[in-house]
């Protein structure tokens, strides 16, 4: 499916195309919108490829080779864990800071600068083994990971804000369509990284992908529009203390944790349970990545065309995700035999349910913010983008950390079931909140109708003299 197919008919608020192309613009995208989509697609594709080259095709050679190199260079297991864990912490902090000061820094500058630094840091990650052992090596590891987290947070926060600014009435459709490129990056990263690693060694995959990201920087400097806005008066604290936003933030963290849980556990489980060659493990992950990439544009389109369905997409997506994690092992209390075809099928369904849960979250938070007095400006988009990135990074830290610990202590089957319980809790909590919200609105509507009827009757009564 064409990733841009769902965007037909969208227009920017006050398109700026030439007069002769007015009819064409009304049917398709404006030039400015196309440039925004290209820029956002480039960061989605590049960032996911850089992330996924440390993936399942060669887990022992890449992800753990960094740890082995660190051990040889004088780092303890505790330090190694801190090196990997500091990414999520600084991604969290940076997302909040960049979201708050997006207007002051400038969305375009933040996007381009973040992409430039991210590309450079990816190259540096590949040459870390050339650094002298001891404190210098450990300090460089921390510096590279922290800088990578900050640059990624800057680029993604700016990208989400620019997208929402360019497509104010079709946020879910656009973001869902661009998740196709995220899925494509997750699909292409492992085989490309594996080929480069096996052919040229540890350094080349990082240098190659880092250079690709760097080559995207001049392109984005030329084509990305520059949006300006006045600073907003609201804060993250006011946004997160809105009950609806707080519950949706819990959902985002839960979904991120579910994705992160699979990173250190699923590949090892498949290798041990089904005795597959390491190269075939990546094919198992394809089911999740492809189904998510294909379903996300459809969910986004449905979310924008029928906004009243967002809440139920979100709720049932979480409940289906919970069921998927119960069946991944499957959980011992289900008494179902673990089979490879069942595992792949569950991952495919999980990709679809993840899209149902995730895509509606951004427009739901944004609409809630506007309903509660937040300005419909770039400053509010920055706050929402920063909050989304911060909550995602929390789950990205908790998921792999807790997942790896539970995998060692109680095995993959029970660990996946507990992860599913988290998704189940978030789905039930959101469902209960939406039911209560619906009930309050119905009572308020009835009260308004009663008051309106009484006012009409009073107006129709003759004046007493």
Beta strands, then each sheet from edge to edge (+ up, - down):
end
